[in-house]
Amino acid sequence: MWTLLAGKNNIKLRVISGYRPNPDATDRTGTVYSQHERHLRAIKDFREPRRAYIKDLETELDRWIEEGNLIVIGIDANDNIRTGDVNAMICNKGLVEVHSTQHPTLPTESTCNKNTQEIPVDGIWASPTLDCLAAGYHGYGEIIIGKTDHRMIWADFSYESALGFKPPEPKYSAPQRLTLTDPRVVNKYNKILRQEHSRQKLGIRAFALQAAIPSGLTKQHHEEYKKLAHLDRCARQHANKKCRKLRMASHEYSDTLKITRGRIDLWDLMERKRTGIRASTKKIRRLMRLTGETTAFQESFQSIGDKRKKAMSEYKKMRKQASKEREQYRKRLIKARAKARGTTVAAQERELRNAYGQRKLAQRVKRITGKQRGAPLCSVNAPNNTSDDTRKECNDKLSIEDAFAQVGT
């Protein structure tokens, strides 16, 4: 017997329950084997009942699979379901036995209490595209299923794989935050990336791989390609880390403000290091290069404290004139962009002013409107053109735009 279930996207799942009769050497009239035998003889079919069961099931499976059905079939085969004829036929159709697949390292156990050789005679097979989450056996008598000498076996399949695929939720992808409008940042990124490629010899290895491919692809070629792709990705991440990022801070960015803030960070780290607290020497050396303080490691603890106070005072003054410093930085940026792109300073200044203006406008709009709450506009109740007393519901983009245009908004 079988049940056909219809799911999403024309998916059809056919769940089948079967029983293959036990061989009857005594030829008793009341056994299932004798009943099958009498039925076959009545229709002039002289096949052995157990063999006929396998052949008829095979014919039906071929038809159902050709129709595109997903199959779940549970059978009391009265035979070893791991090595017997039933398993061989069903596996030949591409189905998998779920219990051995879910638990490949566990020993076999009997599913009938009359069996003392730990041979399973009951099994569940399923289409390979069905996602089996779990499968197992209950104990004998643990679940009341009537008078039987068999234990209950079970398998759990995911709803999506059996009755329709649910598309995954879209994942947030972090945007590229490098300031690509600044040619100095672009040049620095490319320079660091070329250095990393040269250090890893990626160009030489890539040409060697390309030269070796015409003779035939091997597993070693595949592994080498994956290594090159991984190293290239790591090199790009390293170059990205070394370059300035686009950030929205409370004070307008300028290179002079960054250097002034870097002095505070430098002397903070030096104070930590002198008091025995762990501090990154690599970070300290980077800040020394940024600020031009080349004698930081030779300074006394008292001198470090004085210089930190001085740096903090300079930073507070610099913040008050952040707009002026930003303007000077913008002029230097415009000159660098004009030189890199071969255009005039006036053209670059106009382009940059428009970009900054749009950014400022967007920030003001966002501050005023805040975060969007609720669902976006999906319908409009507008006046009806044919009658002044009635109104119409606009649910699609074009009709909503027409309604707004007609009322002048």
BELRATA-V833614 format. One record per run of one state. SS is the DSSP state (H for helix, E for strand, - for the rest). FROM is the first residue (numbers start at 0). LEN is the number of residues. Records with the same first field share a line. If there is no record, write none. Layout:
SS->FROM-LEN / FROM-LEN
This chain:
-->0-1 / 6-1 / 10-1 / 19-12 / 42-6 / 66-3 / 76-8 / 92-2 / 102-9 / 112-9 / 127-4 / 137-12 / 150-2 / 157-1 / 163-14 / 178-4 / 200-1 / 213-5 / 242-2 / 245-9 / 274-6 / 291-4 / 298-2 / 320-1 / 341-3 / 369-10 / 383-7 / 394-2 / 407-2
E->1-5 / 11-8 / 69-7 / 94-3 / 111-1 / 121-6 / 131-6 / 149-1 / 152-5 / 177-1 / 244-1 / 379-4 / 390-4
H->7-3 / 31-11 / 48-18 / 84-8 / 97-5 / 158-5 / 182-18 / 201-12 / 218-24 / 254-20 / 280-11 / 295-3 / 300-20 / 321-20 / 344-25 / 396-11
